[in-house]
C-alpha cells in the first residue's frame, strides 16, 4: 500500500482534514489545536495531560519533539515547495515544561531550492517563557 500524500498546501480551512489523513494515530492523540496558519508559519496549542508527563509533572521531551516536528511539518506544507519528511531536528530544552497549556510557534526561515530551514519555539501559555527551541531541516521536492 502506497497512499498518496495530499498535493494541497495547508491552510486554516483544510488543516484538520490533512492532519487526520497524513499523521500517525499517536500524533493525532496529542489533539493539537491550530491557532493560525500563514505561508511558512503555524501557531498551535497543546493541552497538557498526565499521559505526557515525567514523574516530576513536567511535559516530557518526547512529547515536545513530536509536537515540534508535527507543527513544523505543517508550516513546511504551507508552501507549494512542500517537503517530503524531516531531514533533521535539533532541540534545545531550556527549562522544564510545566503548565496547563503550551504554545508552539513554527516558522520557516528559508525555502531554498533543495532544502528548507525552520525554527520552532515552545512557550508556556501562562507566562510565555521559552521552554524549548528547535531548528529543523526538510528536503524539498
Secondary structure, 3 states (H helix, E strand, C coil): CCCCCCCCCCCCCCHHHHHHHHCCHHHHCCCCEEEEEECCEEEEEEECCHHHECCCCCECHHHHHHHHHHHHHHHHCCCCCCEEEEEEEEEEECCCCCCCEEEEEEEEEEECCCEEEEEEEEEECCCCCEEEEEEEEEEEC
